[in-house]
Amino acid sequence: MNKPFFQSILLIVILMMSISARAQALWGETTVGMTPSEVIKIVEGSHLIEDGSTLETGATELVRLDDLRVVKELFKARFYFIDDKLSQVTLSLNKERSFPLSLLVFQSLTDALSSKYGKVISRNIDSRSSLKIAKASWLSDGTHINLQLVAVDDAPTSFNLNYQLHLSSLKSLSTETEQL
């Protein structure tokens, strides 16, 4: 065997170790890039779905966990994938309710997330117009956590908590890979 061959093998091994060591946490024990089967193995009660929603990013919901209890409320956990690689986890409140009642859950969840991830980096509540919005965001080890409520007039509130890879973390991973 020649020296260039061993150098190539060594470079591949180092690259694989670097990428696996830098697995970016999303929600719970999930990490960016997991396959649907890997998510199902570690998220008890989760299951494959065939008719999942698709986000503007092109990510498709392939795995779901129904009835996840958080701050005494039931949520649905939706796992979104691009090319069978986990890219986002969204928790959605199961029970529809008005904006004022949703704000109570928003506050409880904001408190719980702040105790877990630290001080909120941005928070805004605007209920003065027909479009009512409440938002809060955290950044934890490269994961962007975004809590958002949206309601129009007296329609039921859209209530989502998203876990996504923060853009600067993605750039950092890309730069490290290029340097190898």
N, C-alpha and C positions, 0 to 999 in steps of 0.2 A: 504494500500500500504506500501511496506517495503522500508527501506533506500537504499539498493543496486539498486532497480528499479529507484528511483528518481535520484540517482547518475548517472546511465546509461543515463537516459533521459537528464540530465543536460550536460553530456559530449557530447552527440550527438548534442545538441543545440549549445554548445560552438564551436564544430568542424565545424558545418555548418556556423555559423557566421564568424568564422576565415577564412574559405575558401572563402566565398562570399566577405568578406572585402578585401581579398588579390587578387581579380580578376586582372589578369595581362593584361594591355592594350597592344594591338598590333598596329593596324592602325585605325585612326579615333576613333570612339566610340566602335570598336570591342575589345573583350577580349578573351584570351585563354579559351577554353572550351565551347564557345557558340555553340549552335546547328545551323544547316543551317536555320531553320525558324527564329531563333533569329537574325541572321545576316541580313536576308531579311527584317525583320521589321525595323531595324535601318539604313540600307544602302539603301537609296532611289535609285530606278532604278535597284537594283540587282535582280537576278533571278536564279532559280535552273537550272542546266544543267545536261545532262545525259552522255555526252561523254567527261568528263573532264580528264585532264592529271593526272598521278600519279608520285609522287616524289620518290627518292631513299629511303626516310624514310618510305614509305608506305602511306603517306598522299595523299588523292585524292581530286581533285578540284570538289566541288559540287555546288558552287555558283560563279557567275560571274557578274561583273559590266562592261559594255561596255562603251567606250568613256568617260572616266574620264579625265577632263582637269586639267593638272598640268604644271606649267611653260610654258603656251601657247602651250602645246603639248597634244595629246590625248593618253591615256593609257587605258589598260584593267586591271581591278583589279580581281585577281583570289584568291578565298578563299579555302584553303586546310584544310581537316578534317581527323582526325584519330578516328575511332569509333564514327563518327558523332559529334566530338568535334573539334572546330576550333584550328588549330595548327600553321598556317602560312598564311600570306597575301603577295601576289606578284603582283607588278605593272609591266606590260610589255608595252613597247612603241608600239603603233599600226602600225605606218608607218616604214617600213624597210628603212634603209639608210646605207651609207658607214661609216666606222669607223671615218674618220675625221669629217663628219657631225654629227655623234652621239656624238662626244666629245664636241660639242657646247652645246647639250642638257645636257650632263653629267655635264658640268661646271655650267650651270644654276641651275640644280637640286642640285648639291653639295652646291651651295650658299644658296638656299632655305632651304635645310635640315640643314645646319649649323646655319642658323638664328633661326630655330625652335628647334634643339636638342643640339646646342652648337658645340664646336670645334670637328672636325673630329678626330677619334682616330687612323685611319690609312688611307693612301691614296697612290695609286701607279698607274702610267700610263707607259706602255711599248708598244711602237709601232715599235720597231726596227726589229722585226723578222716577219715571216709569221703569227705567232699567236700574235694578238694584244689584249692587256688587259688593262682595266682601272677599278680600284676598289676604293671604299671609304666606311668607316664604322663609325657608331655612336652607342653609348649605351645610352639609355634613360630609366630610371626607370625599369631596368630589361629587356627591349626589345632591341634586337640587330637589327639594321637597316643596311642593306648591299646593296650598289649600285654597279652593276657590268656590264661592257660591255665586250663582247668577239667577235672577228672576226678572221677568217682565210683567209689570202690573201685578195682578194677583195670581198669576200662574204659579204652579208648583216650582220649587227651587231646584236648579241643577246644582248638585253638591258633589265635588270631586276632590280627592287628595291624590296628587301625582308624584311619583318617584322616578326621576330621570337622571341620566348622566349629565353632569354640568359641562357645558361646552369647553371651558378651559381645561377640564380633566381629559376630555377627548383629545384636545390638541397636545396635551402633555404626553399621553400614551403614544400618539402618532410620532411626536418628536423623539421619544425614547427608542421607538422601533426603528426610525430612520438612522439613528446614531449607531445602531448595532450593525 
